[in-house]
Amino acid sequence: MLSPHLGRIGRTATLLLFAAVFGYPLLAYLAVAFRGGDGADSAVALGNAVATWQSILAFNDGTFLQWLTNSIIVASVGSVVAVVAALPAGYALARLRFRGRRLLRFLTLLTMVVPNTVLVIPIYLEVSAVGAVNNLWVVGLLMGFFPFGVYLAYIHFKTTLPTPIVESARLDGLTDVQTFFTIALPISKQAVALVGFFSFVANWTNFFLPMVLLPLSTSTTVSVGLQQLVSSSPLFDPTTAAGLDVRLYAPHLALATLVTTLPVLVVFVLAQRYLIRGQTLGAVKG
C-alpha cells in the first residue's frame, strides 16, 4: 500500500499540473496587457499599461468609459429587478398551495432552457412599437426577467424554510404576505446573493439584447463595445483601422477586456461570503 505521504504528494502534483496548464494562458494574456505599442517586442511594464489605457480612453472620444457606465446601469437595474421579483415568486412556489402551482414551476423550468437569442426579435418589435429603443432603463427592466433566479429562490425556501414554521405563522394569524416579510425575507441573504450575482453576470455578458435595443455607439454596453474595438483593430480589419486616429493592437484589446472583468470580480467579492458559506437557516424544535 502507498503511504499517506505519497498519496498527498501525488494529489498535490496533479493539482499543480492542472494549475500550470490552465494558469499559463491566463498569465500570458495578462502579460500582453502590460506590453507597449503593438505588443510584439516590448517588455512587460506598468508604464506600458498606463499609456495603453490612455489610448483606449482616446478611442472614439472616450466612449469606452460610456460603455462601462451603461453596462453598470443596465446590469445593476436588471439585478435589482430580478431579486425583487425572484424572492416572492420563489417563496410562493415553495411554500404556498394554490391551483396551477405545478404548472408555473414547470413553465419556470421551461423558460430557463429557452435561448435568449430566440426572444431578441419579438422583444425588439415590442420595444420599438412604444418608441423605447436606445433606453438603458428599459433594457435593464427587461434583463430583470430571470427565471433562473426564481428557481434559485424556490430551492432556497424549499430547503431552508420548514413547512411547520409557515403553518405556525398561519396559526398565529399572519397572512401569507406577512409571513414572507417577517419570516422568509430575513433569512434570505444567501438567496439574495445568489440571485443578484448570477443575474449581474448574465446581464453584464448579455450581447444580443443590447446590440439590438441599444444600436447607438454612445448608448450601447461594453459587451457590444468590445466587438467594436476588435473590429477597429488593424489585427482584424486593416481597412477600417486605416481611417482611425487611434490604432488598437493586442495590448489595448487585452487591457480593455481585463478592465471589463473588474466589476464582475467586485460583485463576486462582495457576495462571496454568502455564495460560499453554508447556512442552517431554519429549524423545528419539539
PyRosetta script that sets phi, psi and omega in degrees:
from pyrosetta import init, pose_from_sequence

init()
pose = pose_from_sequence("MLSPHLGRIGRTATLLLFAAVFGYPLLAYLAVAFRGGDGADSAVALGNAVATWQSILAFNDGTFLQWLTNSIIVASVGSVVAVVAALPAGYALARLRFRGRRLLRFLTLLTMVVPNTVLVIPIYLEVSAVGAVNNLWVVGLLMGFFPFGVYLAYIHFKTTLPTPIVESARLDGLTDVQTFFTIALPISKQAVALVGFFSFVANWTNFFLPMVLLPLSTSTTVSVGLQQLVSSSPLFDPTTAAGLDVRLYAPHLALATLVTTLPVLVVFVLAQRYLIRGQTLGAVKG")
pose.set_psi(1, 144.7)
pose.set_omega(1, 178.0)
pose.set_phi(2, -74.8)
pose.set_psi(2, 142.3)
pose.set_omega(2, 178.1)
pose.set_phi(3, -70.8)
pose.set_psi(3, 155.3)
pose.set_omega(3, 178.5)
pose.set_phi(4, -58.5)
pose.set_psi(4, -31.4)
pose.set_omega(4, -179.3)
pose.set_phi(5, -67.0)
pose.set_psi(5, -40.5)
pose.set_omega(5, 178.7)
pose.set_phi(6, -65.8)
pose.set_psi(6, -39.5)
pose.set_omega(6, 177.9)
pose.set_phi(7, -63.4)
pose.set_psi(7, -40.7)
pose.set_omega(7, 179.3)
pose.set_phi(8, -66.3)
pose.set_psi(8, -40.3)
pose.set_omega(8, 178.5)
pose.set_phi(9, -63.8)
pose.set_psi(9, -40.4)
pose.set_omega(9, 179.3)
pose.set_phi(10, -64.5)
pose.set_psi(10, -43.7)
pose.set_omega(10, 178.9)
pose.set_phi(11, -64.4)
pose.set_psi(11, -41.1)
pose.set_omega(11, 179.3)
pose.set_phi(12, -64.3)
pose.set_psi(12, -42.7)
pose.set_omega(12, 179.7)
pose.set_phi(13, -63.9)
pose.set_psi(13, -39.0)
pose.set_omega(13, 179.2)
pose.set_phi(14, -64.7)
pose.set_psi(14, -43.8)
pose.set_omega(14, 179.0)
pose.set_phi(15, -64.4)
pose.set_psi(15, -40.0)
pose.set_omega(15, 178.0)
pose.set_phi(16, -64.9)
pose.set_psi(16, -37.0)
pose.set_omega(16, 178.4)
pose.set_phi(17, -63.2)
pose.set_psi(17, -47.2)
pose.set_omega(17, 179.3)
pose.set_phi(18, -65.9)
pose.set_psi(18, -36.4)
pose.set_omega(18, 177.3)
pose.set_phi(19, -63.0)
pose.set_psi(19, -39.0)
pose.set_omega(19, 178.9)
pose.set_phi(20, -68.8)
pose.set_psi(20, -40.3)
pose.set_omega(20, -178.6)
pose.set_phi(21, -63.8)
pose.set_psi(21, -44.0)
pose.set_omega(21, -178.1)
pose.set_phi(22, -87.2)
pose.set_psi(22, -24.9)
pose.set_omega(22, -176.2)
pose.set_phi(23, -83.9)
pose.set_psi(23, -30.0)
pose.set_omega(23, -177.8)
pose.set_phi(24, -62.1)
pose.set_psi(24, -47.3)
pose.set_omega(24, 177.6)
pose.set_phi(25, -60.6)
pose.set_psi(25, -35.5)
pose.set_omega(25, 179.1)
pose.set_phi(26, -67.2)
pose.set_psi(26, -44.4)
pose.set_omega(26, 178.4)
pose.set_phi(27, -65.1)
pose.set_psi(27, -38.4)
pose.set_omega(27, 177.5)
pose.set_phi(28, -64.5)
pose.set_psi(28, -37.9)
pose.set_omega(28, 177.4)
pose.set_phi(29, -65.4)
pose.set_psi(29, -43.1)
pose.set_omega(29, 178.0)
pose.set_phi(30, -63.9)
pose.set_psi(30, -36.0)
pose.set_omega(30, 179.4)
pose.set_phi(31, -64.6)
pose.set_psi(31, -34.1)
pose.set_omega(31, 179.4)
pose.set_phi(32, -62.5)
pose.set_psi(32, -36.3)
pose.set_omega(32, -178.8)
pose.set_phi(33, -65.4)
pose.set_psi(33, -19.7)
pose.set_omega(33, -178.6)
pose.set_phi(34, -106.1)
pose.set_psi(34, 17.9)
pose.set_omega(34, 172.9)
pose.set_phi(35, -97.5)
pose.set_psi(35, 160.7)
pose.set_omega(35, -178.1)
pose.set_phi(36, -105.6)
pose.set_psi(36, 167.0)
pose.set_omega(36, 177.0)
pose.set_phi(37, 61.8)
pose.set_psi(37, -131.0)
pose.set_omega(37, 178.5)
pose.set_phi(38, -88.7)
pose.set_psi(38, 2.2)
pose.set_omega(38, 175.8)
pose.set_phi(39, 79.6)
pose.set_psi(39, 7.5)
pose.set_omega(39, -174.5)
pose.set_phi(40, -76.2)
pose.set_psi(40, -55.8)
pose.set_omega(40, -173.0)
pose.set_phi(41, -121.9)
pose.set_psi(41, 1.1)
pose.set_omega(41, -175.5)
pose.set_phi(42, -77.8)
pose.set_psi(42, 156.7)
pose.set_omega(42, -179.7)
pose.set_phi(43, -84.6)
pose.set_psi(43, 163.3)
pose.set_omega(43, 178.3)
pose.set_phi(44, -82.9)
pose.set_psi(44, 122.0)
pose.set_omega(44, -178.3)
pose.set_phi(45, -155.4)
pose.set_psi(45, 150.1)
pose.set_omega(45, 179.7)
pose.set_phi(46, -65.2)
pose.set_psi(46, -35.6)
pose.set_omega(46, 178.6)
pose.set_phi(47, -61.2)
pose.set_psi(47, -33.4)
pose.set_omega(47, 177.2)
pose.set_phi(48, -64.2)
pose.set_psi(48, -39.4)
pose.set_omega(48, -180.0)
pose.set_phi(49, -65.2)
pose.set_psi(49, -36.5)
pose.set_omega(49, 178.3)
pose.set_phi(50, -64.1)
pose.set_psi(50, -46.2)
pose.set_omega(50, 179.0)
pose.set_phi(51, -64.9)
pose.set_psi(51, -38.0)
pose.set_omega(51, 178.2)
pose.set_phi(52, -64.7)
pose.set_psi(52, -41.0)
pose.set_omega(52, 179.1)
pose.set_phi(53, -64.3)
pose.set_psi(53, -38.0)
pose.set_omega(53, 177.0)
pose.set_phi(54, -63.2)
pose.set_psi(54, -37.6)
pose.set_omega(54, 177.5)
pose.set_phi(55, -66.4)
pose.set_psi(55, -38.6)
pose.set_omega(55, 178.1)
pose.set_phi(56, -63.9)
pose.set_psi(56, -41.9)
pose.set_omega(56, 178.8)
pose.set_phi(57, -65.7)
pose.set_psi(57, -30.8)
pose.set_omega(57, -179.7)
pose.set_phi(58, -78.9)
pose.set_psi(58, -13.6)
pose.set_omega(58, -178.6)
pose.set_phi(59, -68.1)
pose.set_psi(59, 123.5)
pose.set_omega(59, 175.6)
pose.set_phi(60, 53.4)
pose.set_psi(60, 44.5)
pose.set_omega(60, 175.9)
pose.set_phi(61, 59.2)
pose.set_psi(61, 39.2)
pose.set_omega(61, 173.1)
pose.set_phi(62, 75.6)
pose.set_psi(62, 29.3)
pose.set_omega(62, -178.9)
pose.set_phi(63, -70.5)
pose.set_psi(63, -17.4)
pose.set_omega(63, -178.7)
pose.set_phi(64, -62.0)
pose.set_psi(64, -43.1)
pose.set_omega(64, 177.4)
pose.set_phi(65, -65.2)
pose.set_psi(65, -34.3)
pose.set_omega(65, 176.9)
pose.set_phi(66, -66.2)
pose.set_psi(66, -38.5)
pose.set_omega(66, 176.5)
pose.set_phi(67, -62.4)
pose.set_psi(67, -43.5)
pose.set_omega(67, 178.3)
pose.set_phi(68, -61.9)
pose.set_psi(68, -43.5)
pose.set_omega(68, 178.6)
pose.set_phi(69, -62.0)
pose.set_psi(69, -44.1)
pose.set_omega(69, 178.5)
pose.set_phi(70, -61.6)
pose.set_psi(70, -41.6)
pose.set_omega(70, 179.5)
pose.set_phi(71, -64.6)
pose.set_psi(71, -40.9)
pose.set_omega(71, 179.1)
pose.set_phi(72, -63.2)
pose.set_psi(72, -41.7)
pose.set_omega(72, 179.4)
pose.set_phi(73, -64.3)
pose.set_psi(73, -49.9)
pose.set_omega(73, -176.2)
pose.set_phi(74, -65.0)
pose.set_psi(74, -46.1)
pose.set_omega(74, -177.8)
pose.set_phi(75, -67.5)
pose.set_psi(75, -38.6)
pose.set_omega(75, -179.1)
pose.set_phi(76, -69.3)
pose.set_psi(76, -46.0)
pose.set_omega(76, 178.6)
pose.set_phi(77, -61.3)
pose.set_psi(77, -44.7)
pose.set_omega(77, 179.0)
pose.set_phi(78, -62.3)
pose.set_psi(78, -38.1)
pose.set_omega(78, 179.8)
pose.set_phi(79, -67.8)
pose.set_psi(79, -42.3)
pose.set_omega(79, 178.8)
pose.set_phi(80, -63.0)
pose.set_psi(80, -45.3)
pose.set_omega(80, 178.7)
pose.set_phi(81, -63.1)
pose.set_psi(81, -39.9)
pose.set_omega(81, 179.9)
pose.set_phi(82, -63.4)
pose.set_psi(82, -42.7)
pose.set_omega(82, 179.5)
pose.set_phi(83, -65.9)
pose.set_psi(83, -46.2)
pose.set_omega(83, -178.6)
pose.set_phi(84, -62.2)
pose.set_psi(84, -35.8)
pose.set_omega(84, -179.4)
pose.set_phi(85, -83.1)
pose.set_psi(85, -34.7)
pose.set_omega(85, -172.5)
pose.set_phi(86, -74.6)
pose.set_psi(86, -38.7)
pose.set_omega(86, -175.0)
pose.set_phi(87, -63.1)
pose.set_psi(87, -53.8)
pose.set_omega(87, 178.4)
pose.set_phi(88, -65.9)
pose.set_psi(88, -34.3)
pose.set_omega(88, 178.8)
pose.set_phi(89, -66.2)
pose.set_psi(89, -44.0)
pose.set_omega(89, 178.1)
pose.set_phi(90, -65.0)
pose.set_psi(90, -38.2)
pose.set_omega(90, 177.3)
pose.set_phi(91, -64.0)
pose.set_psi(91, -42.6)
pose.set_omega(91, -179.8)
pose.set_phi(92, -63.8)
pose.set_psi(92, -42.2)
pose.set_omega(92, 179.6)
pose.set_phi(93, -68.6)
pose.set_psi(93, -30.2)
pose.set_omega(93, -175.3)
pose.set_phi(94, -85.6)
pose.set_psi(94, -38.2)
pose.set_omega(94, -168.2)
pose.set_phi(95, -125.9)
pose.set_psi(95, -4.7)
pose.set_omega(95, 177.2)
pose.set_phi(96, -102.3)
pose.set_psi(96, 152.3)
pose.set_omega(96, 178.7)
pose.set_phi(97, -115.4)
pose.set_psi(97, 112.4)
pose.set_omega(97, -179.7)
pose.set_phi(98, -150.9)
pose.set_psi(98, 158.9)
pose.set_omega(98, -177.6)
pose.set_phi(99, -67.8)
pose.set_psi(99, 133.3)
pose.set_omega(99, 179.9)
pose.set_phi(100, 89.8)
pose.set_psi(100, 6.6)
pose.set_omega(100, -177.6)
pose.set_phi(101, -64.0)
pose.set_psi(101, -42.8)
pose.set_omega(101, -180.0)
pose.set_phi(102, -66.7)
pose.set_psi(102, -36.1)
pose.set_omega(102, 178.1)
pose.set_phi(103, -65.5)
pose.set_psi(103, -42.2)
pose.set_omega(103, 177.6)
pose.set_phi(104, -63.6)
pose.set_psi(104, -39.3)
pose.set_omega(104, 178.0)
pose.set_phi(105, -64.9)
pose.set_psi(105, -39.9)
pose.set_omega(105, 177.8)
pose.set_phi(106, -65.1)
pose.set_psi(106, -42.6)
pose.set_omega(106, 179.5)
pose.set_phi(107, -65.2)
pose.set_psi(107, -34.4)
pose.set_omega(107, 176.0)
pose.set_phi(108, -63.0)
pose.set_psi(108, -45.3)
pose.set_omega(108, 177.3)
pose.set_phi(109, -65.4)
pose.set_psi(109, -35.8)
pose.set_omega(109, -178.8)
pose.set_phi(110, -67.0)
pose.set_psi(110, -42.6)
pose.set_omega(110, 179.9)
pose.set_phi(111, -66.7)
pose.set_psi(111, -21.8)
pose.set_omega(111, 178.5)
pose.set_phi(112, -67.0)
pose.set_psi(112, -28.2)
pose.set_omega(112, -176.0)
pose.set_phi(113, -96.8)
pose.set_psi(113, -2.4)
pose.set_omega(113, 178.1)
pose.set_phi(114, -78.4)
pose.set_psi(114, 124.2)
pose.set_omega(114, 179.7)
pose.set_phi(115, -62.3)
pose.set_psi(115, 141.3)
pose.set_omega(115, 179.8)
pose.set_phi(116, -63.4)
pose.set_psi(116, -29.6)
pose.set_omega(116, -178.6)
pose.set_phi(117, -64.5)
pose.set_psi(117, -25.8)
pose.set_omega(117, 179.6)
pose.set_phi(118, -66.8)
pose.set_psi(118, -30.8)
pose.set_omega(118, -174.5)
pose.set_phi(119, -91.3)
pose.set_psi(119, -7.3)
pose.set_omega(119, -172.6)
pose.set_phi(120, -63.8)
pose.set_psi(120, -48.9)
pose.set_omega(120, -176.4)
pose.set_phi(121, -66.4)
pose.set_psi(121, -47.4)
pose.set_omega(121, 176.4)
pose.set_phi(122, -59.4)
pose.set_psi(122, -39.1)
pose.set_omega(122, 178.8)
pose.set_phi(123, -65.2)
pose.set_psi(123, -41.0)
pose.set_omega(123, 179.1)
pose.set_phi(124, -62.1)
pose.set_psi(124, -41.7)
pose.set_omega(124, -179.7)
pose.set_phi(125, -62.9)
pose.set_psi(125, -39.0)
pose.set_omega(125, 179.5)
pose.set_phi(126, -70.5)
pose.set_psi(126, -44.1)
pose.set_omega(126, -179.7)
pose.set_phi(127, -66.5)
pose.set_psi(127, -39.6)
pose.set_omega(127, 178.9)
pose.set_phi(128, -66.1)
pose.set_psi(128, -32.6)
pose.set_omega(128, -178.8)
pose.set_phi(129, -65.2)
pose.set_psi(129, -29.3)
pose.set_omega(129, 179.3)
pose.set_phi(130, -100.2)
pose.set_psi(130, 7.0)
pose.set_omega(130, 176.2)
pose.set_phi(131, 68.6)
pose.set_psi(131, 36.3)
pose.set_omega(131, -176.7)
pose.set_phi(132, -111.1)
pose.set_psi(132, 20.1)
pose.set_omega(132, 176.1)
pose.set_phi(133, -69.6)
pose.set_psi(133, 146.3)
pose.set_omega(133, -177.0)
pose.set_phi(134, 67.5)
pose.set_psi(134, 31.8)
pose.set_omega(134, 176.7)
pose.set_phi(135, -114.4)
pose.set_psi(135, 112.6)
pose.set_omega(135, -176.8)
pose.set_phi(136, -62.3)
pose.set_psi(136, -39.4)
pose.set_omega(136, -175.5)
pose.set_phi(137, -67.9)
pose.set_psi(137, -33.4)
pose.set_omega(137, 177.4)
pose.set_phi(138, -67.0)
pose.set_psi(138, -42.4)
pose.set_omega(138, 178.0)
pose.set_phi(139, -64.5)
pose.set_psi(139, -41.1)
pose.set_omega(139, 176.9)
pose.set_phi(140, -62.0)
pose.set_psi(140, -40.3)
pose.set_omega(140, 178.2)
pose.set_phi(141, -64.7)
pose.set_psi(141, -40.4)
pose.set_omega(141, 178.5)
pose.set_phi(142, -66.1)
pose.set_psi(142, -35.2)
pose.set_omega(142, 178.7)
pose.set_phi(143, -70.3)
pose.set_psi(143, -14.7)
pose.set_omega(143, 174.8)
pose.set_phi(144, -68.7)
pose.set_psi(144, -12.8)
pose.set_omega(144, 173.6)
pose.set_phi(145, -74.2)
pose.set_psi(145, 100.9)
pose.set_omega(145, -171.1)
pose.set_phi(146, -138.5)
pose.set_psi(146, 81.7)
pose.set_omega(146, -177.0)
pose.set_phi(147, -61.6)
pose.set_psi(147, -29.1)
pose.set_omega(147, 177.1)
pose.set_phi(148, -62.2)
pose.set_psi(148, -34.7)
pose.set_omega(148, 176.8)
pose.set_phi(149, -65.7)
pose.set_psi(149, -37.6)
pose.set_omega(149, 176.2)
pose.set_phi(150, -62.5)
pose.set_psi(150, -41.6)
pose.set_omega(150, 179.4)
pose.set_phi(151, -65.8)
pose.set_psi(151, -40.9)
pose.set_omega(151, 177.2)
pose.set_phi(152, -61.7)
pose.set_psi(152, -43.3)
pose.set_omega(152, 178.5)
pose.set_phi(153, -65.2)
pose.set_psi(153, -37.7)
pose.set_omega(153, 177.6)
pose.set_phi(154, -61.1)
pose.set_psi(154, -47.9)
pose.set_omega(154, 179.1)
pose.set_phi(155, -63.4)
pose.set_psi(155, -38.9)
pose.set_omega(155, -179.1)
pose.set_phi(156, -61.9)
pose.set_psi(156, -52.1)
pose.set_omega(156, -178.0)
pose.set_phi(157, -70.7)
pose.set_psi(157, -28.0)
pose.set_omega(157, 178.5)
pose.set_phi(158, -68.7)
pose.set_psi(158, -33.6)
pose.set_omega(158, -174.4)
pose.set_phi(159, -99.1)
pose.set_psi(159, -21.2)
pose.set_omega(159, -174.6)
pose.set_phi(160, -113.4)
pose.set_psi(160, -7.7)
pose.set_omega(160, -179.7)
pose.set_phi(161, -120.5)
pose.set_psi(161, 96.1)
pose.set_omega(161, -177.2)
pose.set_phi(162, -62.8)
pose.set_psi(162, 147.1)
pose.set_omega(162, 179.6)
pose.set_phi(163, -60.4)
pose.set_psi(163, -39.6)
pose.set_omega(163, 179.1)
pose.set_phi(164, -58.0)
pose.set_psi(164, -31.2)
pose.set_omega(164, 178.6)
pose.set_phi(165, -67.8)
pose.set_psi(165, -41.2)
pose.set_omega(165, 178.2)
pose.set_phi(166, -65.3)
pose.set_psi(166, -41.4)
pose.set_omega(166, 179.3)
pose.set_phi(167, -66.4)
pose.set_psi(167, -37.2)
pose.set_omega(167, 177.4)
pose.set_phi(168, -64.4)
pose.set_psi(168, -38.4)
pose.set_omega(168, 178.0)
pose.set_phi(169, -64.1)
pose.set_psi(169, -37.2)
pose.set_omega(169, 177.6)
pose.set_phi(170, -67.8)
pose.set_psi(170, -38.5)
pose.set_omega(170, 177.3)
pose.set_phi(171, -64.5)
pose.set_psi(171, -29.3)
pose.set_omega(171, 177.6)
pose.set_phi(172, -79.3)
pose.set_psi(172, -1.1)
pose.set_omega(172, 176.6)
pose.set_phi(173, 96.1)
pose.set_psi(173, 7.7)
pose.set_omega(173, 179.4)
pose.set_phi(174, -80.1)
pose.set_psi(174, 140.6)
pose.set_omega(174, 173.1)
pose.set_phi(175, -78.7)
pose.set_psi(175, 171.7)
pose.set_omega(175, 179.2)
pose.set_phi(176, -62.7)
pose.set_psi(176, -38.5)
pose.set_omega(176, 178.5)
pose.set_phi(177, -66.2)
pose.set_psi(177, -42.8)
pose.set_omega(177, 178.7)
pose.set_phi(178, -65.8)
pose.set_psi(178, -37.3)
pose.set_omega(178, 177.7)
pose.set_phi(179, -63.4)
pose.set_psi(179, -39.6)
pose.set_omega(179, 179.7)
pose.set_phi(180, -64.3)
pose.set_psi(180, -46.1)
pose.set_omega(180, -175.4)
pose.set_phi(181, -76.3)
pose.set_psi(181, -31.3)
pose.set_omega(181, -175.8)
pose.set_phi(182, -92.8)
pose.set_psi(182, -26.0)
pose.set_omega(182, -175.6)
pose.set_phi(183, -117.9)
pose.set_psi(183, -51.9)
pose.set_omega(183, -173.8)
pose.set_phi(184, -73.6)
pose.set_psi(184, -45.4)
pose.set_omega(184, -175.2)
pose.set_phi(185, -64.2)
pose.set_psi(185, -41.3)
pose.set_omega(185, -179.8)
pose.set_phi(186, -62.7)
pose.set_psi(186, -20.8)
pose.set_omega(186, -178.8)
pose.set_phi(187, -105.2)
pose.set_psi(187, 20.2)
pose.set_omega(187, -174.0)
pose.set_phi(188, -108.3)
pose.set_psi(188, 23.0)
pose.set_omega(188, 179.8)
pose.set_phi(189, -60.5)
pose.set_psi(189, -40.6)
pose.set_omega(189, -179.4)
pose.set_phi(190, -66.2)
pose.set_psi(190, -38.4)
pose.set_omega(190, 178.2)
pose.set_phi(191, -66.9)
pose.set_psi(191, -39.7)
pose.set_omega(191, 177.5)
pose.set_phi(192, -60.9)
pose.set_psi(192, -43.4)
pose.set_omega(192, 179.8)
pose.set_phi(193, -64.7)
pose.set_psi(193, -43.3)
pose.set_omega(193, -179.3)
pose.set_phi(194, -64.0)
pose.set_psi(194, -52.3)
pose.set_omega(194, -177.9)
pose.set_phi(195, -64.1)
pose.set_psi(195, -44.5)
pose.set_omega(195, -178.9)
pose.set_phi(196, -62.8)
pose.set_psi(196, -43.6)
pose.set_omega(196, -178.2)
pose.set_phi(197, -66.9)
pose.set_psi(197, -51.2)
pose.set_omega(197, -177.6)
pose.set_phi(198, -66.4)
pose.set_psi(198, -34.3)
pose.set_omega(198, 176.5)
pose.set_phi(199, -66.7)
pose.set_psi(199, -43.3)
pose.set_omega(199, 179.8)
pose.set_phi(200, -61.5)
pose.set_psi(200, -44.1)
pose.set_omega(200, -179.9)
pose.set_phi(201, -64.2)
pose.set_psi(201, -43.5)
pose.set_omega(201, 179.5)
pose.set_phi(202, -63.6)
pose.set_psi(202, -39.7)
pose.set_omega(202, 179.3)
pose.set_phi(203, -69.9)
pose.set_psi(203, -39.6)
pose.set_omega(203, -177.5)
pose.set_phi(204, -65.5)
pose.set_psi(204, -36.0)
pose.set_omega(204, -177.0)
pose.set_phi(205, -95.0)
pose.set_psi(205, -0.4)
pose.set_omega(205, -179.9)
pose.set_phi(206, -64.2)
pose.set_psi(206, 128.8)
pose.set_omega(206, -175.4)
pose.set_phi(207, -110.1)
pose.set_psi(207, -50.0)
pose.set_omega(207, -170.2)
pose.set_phi(208, -70.1)
pose.set_psi(208, -40.2)
pose.set_omega(208, -178.1)
pose.set_phi(209, -64.8)
pose.set_psi(209, -48.6)
pose.set_omega(209, 175.1)
pose.set_phi(210, -64.0)
pose.set_psi(210, -34.4)
pose.set_omega(210, -179.1)
pose.set_phi(211, -63.3)
pose.set_psi(211, -36.2)
pose.set_omega(211, -177.2)
pose.set_phi(212, -86.3)
pose.set_psi(212, -42.5)
pose.set_omega(212, -174.1)
pose.set_phi(213, -88.8)
pose.set_psi(213, -16.2)
pose.set_omega(213, 179.1)
pose.set_phi(214, -125.3)
pose.set_psi(214, 68.3)
pose.set_omega(214, -172.7)
pose.set_phi(215, -73.0)
pose.set_psi(215, -24.1)
pose.set_omega(215, 179.9)
pose.set_phi(216, -69.1)
pose.set_psi(216, 143.4)
pose.set_omega(216, -178.2)
pose.set_phi(217, -63.2)
pose.set_psi(217, -32.8)
pose.set_omega(217, -178.1)
pose.set_phi(218, -81.6)
pose.set_psi(218, -12.8)
pose.set_omega(218, -177.3)
pose.set_phi(219, -110.6)
pose.set_psi(219, -1.2)
pose.set_omega(219, -177.1)
pose.set_phi(220, -81.9)
pose.set_psi(220, 176.5)
pose.set_omega(220, -178.5)
pose.set_phi(221, -102.3)
pose.set_psi(221, 172.7)
pose.set_omega(221, -174.0)
pose.set_phi(222, -71.7)
pose.set_psi(222, -25.8)
pose.set_omega(222, 177.6)
pose.set_phi(223, -64.2)
pose.set_psi(223, -37.5)
pose.set_omega(223, 175.1)
pose.set_phi(224, -79.5)
pose.set_psi(224, -35.2)
pose.set_omega(224, -179.5)
pose.set_phi(225, -62.7)
pose.set_psi(225, -35.5)
pose.set_omega(225, 178.3)
pose.set_phi(226, -61.8)
pose.set_psi(226, -36.8)
pose.set_omega(226, 177.3)
pose.set_phi(227, -64.4)
pose.set_psi(227, -35.3)
pose.set_omega(227, 176.4)
pose.set_phi(228, -67.7)
pose.set_psi(228, -37.8)
pose.set_omega(228, 176.6)
pose.set_phi(229, -62.1)
pose.set_psi(229, -44.3)
pose.set_omega(229, -179.1)
pose.set_phi(230, -63.7)
pose.set_psi(230, -44.2)
pose.set_omega(230, -178.6)
pose.set_phi(231, -69.1)
pose.set_psi(231, -17.8)
pose.set_omega(231, 179.1)
pose.set_phi(232, -94.5)
pose.set_psi(232, 2.2)
pose.set_omega(232, -177.8)
pose.set_phi(233, -88.4)
pose.set_psi(233, 140.1)
pose.set_omega(233, 175.5)
pose.set_phi(234, -61.4)
pose.set_psi(234, -20.0)
pose.set_omega(234, 179.8)
pose.set_phi(235, -67.3)
pose.set_psi(235, -27.2)
pose.set_omega(235, -175.2)
pose.set_phi(236, -116.3)
pose.set_psi(236, -31.3)
pose.set_omega(236, -178.4)
pose.set_phi(237, -144.5)
pose.set_psi(237, 83.8)
pose.set_omega(237, -178.0)
pose.set_phi(238, -61.4)
pose.set_psi(238, -30.4)
pose.set_omega(238, -177.7)
pose.set_phi(239, -66.4)
pose.set_psi(239, -47.6)
pose.set_omega(239, 179.3)
pose.set_phi(240, -67.3)
pose.set_psi(240, -41.2)
pose.set_omega(240, -177.4)
pose.set_phi(241, -67.9)
pose.set_psi(241, -20.2)
pose.set_omega(241, -176.9)
pose.set_phi(242, -65.1)
pose.set_psi(242, -27.0)
pose.set_omega(242, -178.5)
pose.set_phi(243, -95.2)
pose.set_psi(243, 8.5)
pose.set_omega(243, -177.8)
pose.set_phi(244, -100.3)
pose.set_psi(244, 147.0)
pose.set_omega(244, 177.4)
pose.set_phi(245, -77.0)
pose.set_psi(245, -30.7)
pose.set_omega(245, -178.7)
pose.set_phi(246, -108.5)
pose.set_psi(246, 123.4)
pose.set_omega(246, 178.9)
pose.set_phi(247, -98.2)
pose.set_psi(247, 128.6)
pose.set_omega(247, -178.5)
pose.set_phi(248, -108.0)
pose.set_psi(248, 123.4)
pose.set_omega(248, 179.0)
pose.set_phi(249, -114.9)
pose.set_psi(249, -168.2)
pose.set_omega(249, -175.3)
pose.set_phi(250, -56.3)
pose.set_psi(250, -43.6)
pose.set_omega(250, 178.6)
pose.set_phi(251, -61.0)
pose.set_psi(251, -37.0)
pose.set_omega(251, 179.6)
pose.set_phi(252, -66.1)
pose.set_psi(252, -45.6)
pose.set_omega(252, -179.2)
pose.set_phi(253, -66.0)
pose.set_psi(253, -39.9)
pose.set_omega(253, 179.9)
pose.set_phi(254, -66.3)
pose.set_psi(254, -43.4)
pose.set_omega(254, -179.7)
pose.set_phi(255, -68.1)
pose.set_psi(255, -39.8)
pose.set_omega(255, 177.6)
pose.set_phi(256, -62.1)
pose.set_psi(256, -41.6)
pose.set_omega(256, 177.8)
pose.set_phi(257, -65.5)
pose.set_psi(257, -39.3)
pose.set_omega(257, 179.1)
pose.set_phi(258, -63.4)
pose.set_psi(258, -41.4)
pose.set_omega(258, -179.8)
pose.set_phi(259, -65.3)
pose.set_psi(259, -35.9)
pose.set_omega(259, -178.5)
pose.set_phi(260, -69.2)
pose.set_psi(260, -19.8)
pose.set_omega(260, 178.1)
pose.set_phi(261, -84.3)
pose.set_psi(261, -14.6)
pose.set_omega(261, -175.9)
pose.set_phi(262, -62.9)
pose.set_psi(262, -43.9)
pose.set_omega(262, 178.3)
pose.set_phi(263, -59.5)
pose.set_psi(263, -37.6)
pose.set_omega(263, 178.1)
pose.set_phi(264, -65.3)
pose.set_psi(264, -39.7)
pose.set_omega(264, 177.7)
pose.set_phi(265, -65.1)
pose.set_psi(265, -38.3)
pose.set_omega(265, 178.6)
pose.set_phi(266, -64.4)
pose.set_psi(266, -44.6)
pose.set_omega(266, 179.0)
pose.set_phi(267, -63.4)
pose.set_psi(267, -39.0)
pose.set_omega(267, 178.4)
pose.set_phi(268, -64.5)
pose.set_psi(268, -42.5)
pose.set_omega(268, 179.4)
pose.set_phi(269, -62.0)
pose.set_psi(269, -40.5)
pose.set_omega(269, -180.0)
pose.set_phi(270, -68.0)
pose.set_psi(270, -31.4)
pose.set_omega(270, -174.8)
pose.set_phi(271, -103.6)
pose.set_psi(271, -4.2)
pose.set_omega(271, -169.1)
pose.set_phi(272, -65.5)
pose.set_psi(272, -32.2)
pose.set_omega(272, -179.1)
pose.set_phi(273, -68.2)
pose.set_psi(273, -24.7)
pose.set_omega(273, 174.8)
pose.set_phi(274, -88.4)
pose.set_psi(274, -26.4)
pose.set_omega(274, 178.6)
pose.set_phi(275, -74.7)
pose.set_psi(275, -34.4)
pose.set_omega(275, -174.5)
pose.set_phi(276, -95.1)
pose.set_psi(276, -41.1)
pose.set_omega(276, -173.4)
pose.set_phi(277, -74.3)
pose.set_psi(277, 128.8)
pose.set_omega(277, 174.0)
pose.set_phi(278, -83.6)
pose.set_psi(278, 142.2)
pose.set_omega(278, -178.3)
pose.set_phi(279, -128.5)
pose.set_psi(279, 138.8)
pose.set_omega(279, 171.3)
pose.set_phi(280, -99.0)
pose.set_psi(280, 99.5)
pose.set_omega(280, -168.5)
pose.set_phi(281, -99.2)
pose.set_psi(281, -7.7)
pose.set_omega(281, -179.8)
pose.set_phi(282, -142.2)
pose.set_psi(282, 149.1)
pose.set_omega(282, 178.0)
pose.set_phi(283, -155.0)
pose.set_psi(283, 150.3)
pose.set_omega(283, 177.8)
pose.set_phi(284, -117.8)
pose.set_psi(284, 120.5)
pose.set_omega(284, -179.2)
pose.set_phi(285, -103.2)
pose.set_psi(285, 136.6)
pose.set_omega(285, 178.4)
pose.set_phi(286, -86.3)
pose.dump_pdb("model.pdb")
